[in-house]
């Protein structure tokens, strides 16, 4: 039976949720190609009401469902051990936890602020009033985030230093081949690529080159996604 | 044949080099208890002249030697695969690379500056003039680092956030058991503990509790080391 991934929908076919991208890449990594994708919108979570929570991604596999991108990755790894591994062994899985926490630090405050305005532009139009109310309660006026982003990007690039150093030694966080840790970081870059024309990276940055590798994976699956920076 | 670890020596029996502590913990993790420890001082690297380089740690195992803490960890793992694993599988090893790069970011500029003055106090007295000249060429007057450290520590604690989040989910970076990634981070905390009475962490910080776990390992091996914060 085919699986179904419930993910965040944007305007037209933009699907930009960084956590959903982690799950999309994890599914591809595990060799699943025929899963269904169902969009969920901020204003109406009824498609995932059966989970008794309101966050995407949600994966449905037969009569089983899992929410939360980390739990989805663990589910795929543990349920399909014969397919390509996402974590390697338990030490690799534990280290991926760290990468996940490290990426949160990249988001708050930097990436969240840098992409706030562009993310707003790529919402489904009917989601805009919900999103503006939700985000402005937490972050202040959306319009405050239209300017000053170029300087923030310069600061943000410095935070990426450990990743850059790592990629000078190996092509992927997972070593010679991509692992779930790569998809954790990639989700955020793919979010940026989907919603924004801002160039987060210089073209000679090892991270830029790594991102290109990730875009090429699975016959260019992520590269083919609708994106703003085309 | 017993192994020998050449490590940085300080005054009295202080051995504080963070990279040497990585190797010490790696040796213990691999179950080696009877290795010899030889101190090397900044002013005189002749004990490791046979390596054609001037950095410690250096591990000698029979007629083979390895320098650089990362290469030592890889050597121990690959040469003694039947003993407890330091990395888990190749994905875990690749992730440890990232942790190593992340720790560098903790050092520069924060931890280097916070501990500069205290590190100077714990040098072997005959090393002081060499060290002062070397460090002042790179960092300016040592005396500049005597004050303002408490505020730097508050900033530095924020940088540790990904590690803190990770430890809220699992007792070690390695998951349920310590791995080399833990020793990479621990080396820096042990350096601080050896040379400084400054308390880098609040006692209710999950990282404080993790550090206690590391100090307890191997019958309290690291806890028993001469340290300044007693």
Interface residues (C-beta under 8 A of the other chain):
Chain A: X85 X87 X88 X89 X90 X91 X92 X93 X94 X95 X96 X97 X98 X99 X101 X102 X104 X105 X161 X162 X163 X164 X165 X166 X169 X170 X172 X173 X174 X175 X176 X179 X181
Chain B: X85 X87 X88 X89 X90 X91 X92 X93 X94 X95 X96 X97 X98 X99 X101 X102 X104 X105 X161 X162 X163 X164 X165 X166 X169 X170 X172 X173 X174 X175 X176 X179 X181
